Amino acid sequence: MKEHGNKQRKQQDLTADDFALLFGTSTEEVVLHCDDLIQKGDFRFERLSGAERDKLILNILKRIDSADLSVSGEERKPEWEKGWAENLHDFINSGYDISELVPKYFKKNAPVRLNRDYVMPVDPDFVLNCTMVFRNWLFKKYLKDFGSIYEFGCGPATHLVCLASIYPDKKLYGLDWAKPSQEIIRLLAKHFSWQIEGRHFDFFAPDVNLHLEENSAVYTFGALEQVGRNHGTFLQYLLKASPGLCINVECISEFYNQDYLPDYLAVKYHTKRNYLDGYLTRLQELEAAGKIKILAMHHQQFGNMYDDSHSYVIWKPKKILF
């Protein structure tokens, strides 16, 4: 693609240093945990400017203002049932090819947000591949010392597949409100002999009888966006369950700086879709009250064209009698 005046856009490439800045860590850690993925991937991109950038921003505004933009919440459960059922169908028909578990919302050949700007990747799977690098770093850095790991809102279990390949000896649990998710996990356990189990769980009505194993960690990965402001019951569940570590990889609206146009647009999109709201603020209140300890939090300035979906907060409950 060319800019106005037939001038070629300048290609850039994400390096280990760049990933370190995105993740909020050191280059040494990224190389240690992810160098193989970085070396074999194509992380080239071209920064959008001029008329191309203007057109993209206009399309984002039109999308935000459109009447058919869906809103998160309990009423969307049938959509997730349908979506994960499609992944289940493709997974079975492919002869259990785990690449068929990648959610359909990973769009190919689309612009993305990067460092409060918009870029066009060279590789159609740029967002997925960057997610894989980030996921490897996150899981290897924070989850190595836990015997059991629970993913809440696991969907088609792509993150659990990654965990099983890194930690084959750990006990893994995938929790989701959609039945196809649990069937996917049953098939993964059967065909790959992984220690993985699926269970039903609803963020809006947590199962108080679900007890976590000793030496366990929990995480969410883009799942809490669906609860909007209704995250109180799930947080209360986690406080009582008292896992050793909690990781939330989410769109965290408190991180955006609305003095920057891309962040301003992200907040408008986030608000219109009723995505996760006030979660980090509530965690900070709980820390001030002595109920939790926040270990790390970081605005990862990367995501699809609408929002930064890979920001994170890492925390743990303090041992308190309820």
N, C-alpha and C positions, 0 to 999 in steps of 0.2 A: 504494500500500500504506500501511496505517496501523499505528501502534503501539497497544499496549494503552491503552484509554481514549480512543480515537478522536483522538488527537493526531497531527497530520501530522509525518512526519519532515522535517527541514530539509534542503533540497537544497544541495549545494556544487558547485563547478565547478573543475576543474583549469585553472590559468592558466600562462602562460609561467614565472612565478616558481616555481610548484609543480613543473613539469617540470624546471626547472633543479636544484631540490633533489633530485628523484628521480634525475636522471642524474649528479649530482655535478659540475655545471658552472655557468656564469654565465647569467643571464637573457638577456644580450646574445647569447651564442652560440646559445641556443635560438631566439630571435627571428630571428637571421640565417639559420639553417638550416631552421627548421621552422614559421615563423609562418603560412604558407599552410595547412598541415595543421591547426594548432591553431584557426585562425579558422573553417575549414569543418567541423570536427568537433564532436560533442556529447560533452563530457567531464564532464557532470553526474553526480552520484552522491549516494546517501543512506547515511549511516553506520548500521550495524546496532547495536542495543542491546537490552537487556532480554531478553524471551523469544525474540525472533528470533535474537539473537546466541547465546544458549544452545543453541537448537535446531541452529544451524549447527555449533557446536563439537561437539555430540553426534554429529551426522552425520559430521563429520570423524573423530572417534574410532572410530565404528563402521566407517568405511571403512578406517582403519588396521588395525583388528583383524580385518577380514574375511579369510576364507581364500582368496578368489579374487583378491586384489590381486596383479597380475603383478609380477615381479621382473626388473630389467634384466639384460642379458647376451647372450652369443652365441646362445643358444637362441631368442631372440626375433626373429631375422632373418626367418623366414617371416611374422611379423606385419607387419613393415615392408614386405616385398615386397607383401603384400596391400594395405596402406594406401596406398602410393604408386601401386599399380596402379589403385586406385579414383580417385585424383586424375587419373591419366593417362586413364582411360576418360571421366571427366567433362570433362576438358580437350578431348579430341578431339570428343566428342559436342556440345559447346557451340560448336563452330567456333573453337576456340582462344581461349576467353575466359580470360584469366590469373587472374581471380578464382576460377576453379575449382581453382586450384593451392593455395589456402589449406588447410593441414592440417585434418583433421576434429577434432583435439583442441582447436581454438579453440571453446570452448563459448559459446553465446549465452544471454543472460538468466540468467546465473549470478553469484553473489556472487564478489568478488575480494578479495585481500589488498592493502592500501594503508597504508603507514606504520604497520606493526605493528598493524593493525586490520582489520576486515572491513566492506566496503561493498557496496551494491547499485547498479550503474550504471543509468542511464536508457537509454542506447543499448545494444542487444543486442550490438553489436560493439565494446564499450568496450576490451576487452583487445587485440583486433586493432588498433584505431585508435591506442591508446597505444604499441603495439609499432612501428607505422609511424612515429610521431613520433620515438621513441627511435632506430630504425634509421637514419632520415635524418640525425639529429644525429651519430650514431656514424660512419657512412660518410663524411659530408662533412667531419667534423673530422679523421679519422685516415687515410683511404685516398686522398686526392686526389693524393698525390705518387708513387703506385706505378703502374707500367705494367701489371702482371699481378696478379690477385687470385684466390686459391684459397679456396673454401669446402669444408671437410672435414665430411662428414655433411650434405650439402645437401638431402636429402629431395626434395620436389617443386619445389625451386628458387625459392621465393617471394622469398627474400632476394636471389638473383642477378637476378631480374626487377627489383627495386628498384635494384640496382647498375647494371644495363644502362641504366635510364632516367636515372640520374644521370651515369654515365660511359660514354657510347656508344663512346668511342674506346679504352677499356681492354680488354685480353684477360682474359676471365673463365673460370674452371674450376670445375665442380661435381663433387665427389667423394663417392661414396656406395657402400655395399655392395649396394644393391638395384638390380636391372636396370631396373625402371620409371623410376627417377630419371634414368638415362642416356638413356632414350628420350624423356622429357619435354624434356630439354635439347637433344636433337637436333631436336625439333620447334620449340622456341623459336628455335634458330639458323636453321632453314629458313624459318619463317613471319614472323619479325620482323627477320631479317638482322642479328642481334646476334653479336658476337664472343664466343661462349660455347661451351664444349666440356665434355662429360661424360666422366668416367672412373670405373672401379671402384677403390674403396679400402676397406680393412677396418681399423678401429682396432686390432683384436686381432692382425692380421698385416699390418702396413704393407708396402707395396711399396717395397722399398729402391731399386728402379730408377726410381722416379718422381722426377725431378729438377725442381726449381723454376726458373723463368726468372729472369734477373737483374732486380733492382728489383721484387721481388714481396712481397706481403703475404698472410698466411693468416688465416682466422678460423673459429671454430665458433660456432654459435648454437643452444644447447639440444641439441647432439648428444652431447657427452661424458658426459651423464648415464648413457648406456647402458654405459659401461665400468666403473662402480663404482671399485674400487681398481686396476683393470688399465690404468692410463694410462701406465705406464712405457715401453712399446714405442713409443707414439705420441710421447711427449716426446723419446725418444731419436732418433726419425726427424726431428723438427723441429730438434733441435740440430744434426744432421748436415746437413740440408737448408739450414739457416741463412737463412731468409727475413728480409727487412728489418723485418718487424713481425708479431707474433702477437696476435690479439684472441680472447679466449674469453668469450662471453656464456653463462653457465651458472648453474644452482643451485649456489652455493658455500657449503657447509655451515659452513665456518669463520667466516662472517660473522654467523651467527645468535647472538642473545643469549638464552639459555634462561631468563633471569629474567623474560622476557615470555611469556605464555601462547601467543600465536600463533607465536612463534619456537620454543618448546618443541614445539608440535604439528608444525611444519614439519620439525624434526629427526627426530621420530619417523616421520613419513611418508617422509622422505628415506632414513632408515636401512632402513625396512621394504621399500622398493622397490629397495634396493641401488644408489642413484644415486651419482654422482661423489663420491669420498671421498678426502680428503688431497691433492687436486690443488694447491690454493693453497699448502699447507704444503710440498709438494715444490718448487714454483717458488721459494719463499722460501729453501729449502735450496740450490737451484742458484744463486740470486743470492749467497748467502753464500759459495759456493764459487767465485765469479767467473765463472760460465759464462753467466749471463743478466743482463739489466737489466730490472727491473720499472718501467714508466713510469707506470702508473696502476692502481688497483684501487678498486672501489666496491661497496658493498652497496646495490643498488637495491631499496628496500622496496616491491615491487610484483610481483604475479603472480596466478595462479589462486588458488582458495580453499585450496590445499594448500601451496604453496611460493612463494618469490621466485625466479622463473625468469630474471630479466634482470640479475642482478649481473654484474660483468665484472672481468677482469684483462687488462692490456695490457702486453706485454713483448717483448723482442727478444733473440735469442742473441748472445753475443759471439763474435767471430771467433777460434775455437780449432781447432787441428788435432787431429783424432781419429785 
